[in-house]
Amino acid sequence: MPRTQLLTVGSVLSLVNPHGLYLTAYAWLFGMSVWISFFGGVIAFKSLPRHQFGALQHKTFPIYFVISMLLSSGMLLLWTFSHPDIVNNLHRPRLADVAQAYAIASVLFFQGFNHFVIGPMTSRTMFERQRLEKEEGKAYTEPEVSAEMKRLTRRFGILHGVSSLANLGAIIALAFHGLWIGNAGVKGY
């Protein structure tokens, strides 16, 4: 028979501990990442005119990347604090706790790379292309656009692809980590 526990102010307050905060941060980060990547962006793309969609993404993604970096940084600190053998075994990535630290660190790396490098380059290219569309009076998809427009479109496609792959890498790392903590738990020793 399950254990019956009455909720008291003390028992509810005791939920605010490193393990509870860790799971809350993980849930927030994974849920936000899945929503932005697979649902919110698709809905916005299908609902908004292209230039408005671009403006929305330009404002949304930097916030998403910063929140991702903050949450993954906090998670990495909490994970390392509750699994102290990680520091002495960084050279042994096949150890489960170390592998999990690397998974969390990869989220931080991928989203930092997106925020500081690829995101600004993608936005700059998108705005250059939009400016050129106004100057030429043509959308980038029209058949007889300038060589410069084709170059910007190709560059945008490459940057967008790299950004998507980095974001997907972060989501895969988070899914791996979620499966791990779902089976092994968060608590260290």
C-alpha positions as CSV (number, residue, x, y, z in Angstrom):
1,M,0.0,0.0,0.0
2,P,1.4,3.5,-0.8
3,R,2.6,5.6,2.0
4,T,0.3,8.4,3.0
5,Q,1.8,11.7,3.6
6,L,0.1,14.9,4.8
7,L,1.2,18.1,3.3
8,T,2.3,20.7,5.8
9,V,4.0,24.0,5.3
10,G,7.3,22.5,6.2
11,S,6.9,19.5,3.8
12,V,6.1,21.8,1.0
13,L,9.0,24.2,1.8
14,S,11.3,21.2,1.9
15,L,10.7,20.6,-1.8
16,V,12.8,23.7,-2.5
17,N,16.2,21.9,-2.4
18,P,18.9,21.3,-4.9
19,H,17.3,18.2,-6.4
20,G,13.9,19.8,-6.7
21,L,15.4,22.9,-8.3
22,Y,17.5,20.7,-10.6
23,L,14.4,18.8,-11.9
24,T,12.5,22.1,-12.3
25,A,15.3,23.6,-14.3
26,Y,15.6,20.5,-16.5
27,A,11.8,20.4,-17.1
28,W,11.8,24.1,-18.0
29,L,14.8,23.7,-20.3
30,F,13.7,20.6,-22.1
31,G,10.0,21.8,-22.4
32,M,11.1,25.2,-23.7
33,S,13.5,23.6,-26.2
34,V,11.0,21.2,-27.6
35,W,8.3,23.9,-27.8
36,I,10.4,26.5,-29.5
37,S,12.0,24.0,-31.9
38,F,9.1,21.8,-33.0
39,F,5.9,23.7,-32.3
40,G,6.2,27.5,-31.7
41,G,8.5,28.1,-34.7
42,V,6.3,26.0,-37.0
43,I,3.1,27.7,-35.9
44,A,4.7,31.1,-36.3
45,F,6.1,30.2,-39.8
46,K,2.7,29.1,-41.0
47,S,0.8,32.0,-39.4
48,L,3.0,35.1,-40.1
49,P,4.2,36.8,-43.3
50,R,7.8,36.0,-43.9
51,H,9.3,39.3,-42.8
52,Q,7.2,39.3,-39.6
53,F,8.2,35.7,-38.9
54,G,11.9,36.7,-39.3
55,A,11.4,39.7,-37.0
56,L,9.8,37.4,-34.4
57,Q,12.6,34.9,-34.6
58,H,15.2,37.6,-34.3
59,K,13.6,38.7,-31.0
60,T,12.7,35.3,-29.6
61,F,15.8,33.2,-30.2
62,P,18.3,35.4,-28.3
63,I,16.1,35.1,-25.2
64,Y,15.7,31.4,-25.8
65,F,19.5,30.9,-26.1
66,V,20.2,33.0,-23.0
67,I,17.7,31.2,-20.9
68,S,19.1,27.9,-22.2
69,M,22.6,28.9,-21.2
70,L,21.5,30.1,-17.7
71,L,19.5,26.9,-17.0
72,S,22.2,24.5,-18.4
73,S,24.9,26.4,-16.4
74,G,22.9,26.1,-13.2
75,M,22.2,22.4,-13.9
76,L,25.9,21.7,-14.6
77,L,26.9,23.4,-11.3
78,L,24.3,21.4,-9.4
79,W,25.1,18.2,-11.1
80,T,28.9,18.6,-10.4
81,F,28.2,19.6,-6.8
82,S,26.1,16.6,-6.1
83,H,28.5,14.2,-8.0
84,P,31.9,15.4,-6.8
85,D,33.8,12.6,-8.6
86,I,33.2,14.3,-11.9
87,V,36.0,16.8,-11.4
88,N,38.6,14.1,-10.9
89,N,37.3,12.0,-13.7
90,L,36.7,14.4,-16.6
91,H,39.1,12.3,-18.7
92,R,36.7,9.3,-18.3
93,P,33.6,10.3,-20.3
94,R,32.3,6.7,-20.1
95,L,31.6,7.1,-16.4
96,A,27.9,7.7,-16.2
97,D,28.0,10.8,-14.0
98,V,30.8,12.3,-16.2
99,A,28.8,11.5,-19.4
100,Q,25.9,13.3,-17.9
101,A,28.0,16.4,-17.1
102,Y,29.3,16.3,-20.7
103,A,25.7,16.1,-22.0
104,I,24.7,19.2,-20.0
105,A,27.9,21.0,-21.0
106,S,27.1,20.3,-24.6
107,V,23.7,22.0,-24.2
108,L,25.6,25.1,-22.9
109,F,28.1,24.9,-25.8
110,F,25.5,24.4,-28.5
111,Q,23.3,27.2,-27.3
112,G,26.2,29.5,-26.6
113,F,27.5,28.9,-30.1
114,N,24.0,29.7,-31.4
115,H,23.7,32.9,-29.3
116,F,27.2,34.4,-29.8
117,V,28.2,33.2,-33.2
118,I,25.6,31.7,-35.5
119,G,22.5,33.7,-34.4
120,P,24.0,37.1,-35.1
121,M,25.4,36.0,-38.4
122,T,22.0,34.6,-39.4
123,S,20.1,37.7,-38.4
124,R,22.6,40.0,-40.2
125,T,22.3,37.9,-43.4
126,M,18.5,37.8,-43.1
127,F,18.3,41.6,-42.8
128,E,20.8,42.1,-45.6
129,R,18.6,39.9,-47.8
130,Q,15.4,41.8,-46.8
131,R,17.2,45.1,-47.7
132,L,18.2,43.8,-51.0
133,E,14.6,42.5,-51.7
134,K,13.4,46.1,-51.2
135,E,16.1,47.5,-53.4
136,E,15.5,45.0,-56.2
137,G,11.7,45.0,-55.8
138,K,11.8,41.2,-55.8
139,A,11.4,38.4,-53.3
140,Y,14.4,36.1,-52.9
141,T,12.4,33.2,-54.4
142,E,11.8,34.9,-57.7
143,P,13.6,33.4,-60.7
144,E,15.7,36.4,-61.9
145,V,17.2,37.8,-58.7
146,S,20.7,39.2,-58.5
147,A,23.8,37.1,-57.9
148,E,24.1,39.0,-54.5
149,M,20.6,37.9,-53.6
150,K,21.5,34.3,-54.5
151,R,24.7,34.5,-52.4
152,L,22.8,35.8,-49.4
153,T,20.1,33.2,-49.8
154,R,22.7,30.4,-49.9
155,R,24.5,31.9,-46.9
156,F,21.3,32.2,-44.9
157,G,20.4,28.6,-45.7
158,I,23.8,27.4,-44.5
159,L,23.7,29.4,-41.3
160,H,20.1,28.4,-40.6
161,G,21.1,24.8,-41.1
162,V,24.1,25.0,-38.7
163,S,21.9,26.7,-36.1
164,S,19.2,24.0,-36.5
165,L,21.8,21.3,-36.1
166,A,23.3,22.9,-33.0
167,N,19.8,23.3,-31.5
168,L,19.0,19.7,-32.3
169,G,22.2,18.6,-30.7
170,A,21.2,20.4,-27.5
171,I,17.7,18.7,-27.6
172,I,19.3,15.3,-28.1
173,A,21.7,15.9,-25.2
174,L,18.7,17.0,-23.0
175,A,16.7,13.9,-24.0
176,F,19.6,11.6,-23.2
177,H,20.0,13.4,-19.8
178,G,16.3,13.2,-19.1
179,L,16.2,9.5,-19.8
180,W,19.2,9.1,-17.5
181,I,17.7,11.0,-14.6
182,G,14.3,9.4,-15.1
183,N,16.0,6.0,-14.5
184,A,18.9,6.8,-12.1
185,G,17.6,9.9,-10.4
186,V,19.3,13.2,-9.7
187,K,20.7,12.5,-6.3
188,G,24.4,12.1,-6.0
189,Y,26.2,10.7,-3.0
